[in-house]
Amino acid sequence: MAVESRFVVIRNGVEAKTFMDKKSADEYDKMLDMADNLSQMFAQSSVALSDSANEELSIFLAQHREEVLVALLAKKPTKPPTKKSAEKVAVTPIVEIVVSDEPKPIAKAKKSKAKTTSTKLSEAS
């Protein structure tokens, strides 16, 4: 016989949603609390909203609380990896290969055989 633990969110005596883990149930309950608070705030505002619009807007804002906090400048946005940095990574190995295939410049040598040898090679070609 299998035993399952289920976590049920109950709002106003009505079963709202069932979850398999406590963390998800707590997050959903917290989101509903935020939506209730937002709904009360909208009801007190001078903006006329129908009951369904008030509820939908409240739930939407509660579900997207991170984006709302960023929009209100209460939280800094997280930066996704930019396209340019991905392109640089892709280009870098190609540049390194091309650069590594180029002949290395000859270091200036003291007046010795190296200079004489390069002169002879130049005259031969």
Buried (B, 14 or more C-beta within 10 A) or exposed (E): EEEEEEBEBEEEEEEEBEBEEEEBBEEBBEBBEBBBEBBEEBEEEEEEBEEEEBBEBBBEBBBEBEEBEBEEEEEEEEEEEEEEEEEEEEEEEEEEEEEEEEEEEEEEEEEEEEEEEEEEEEEEE
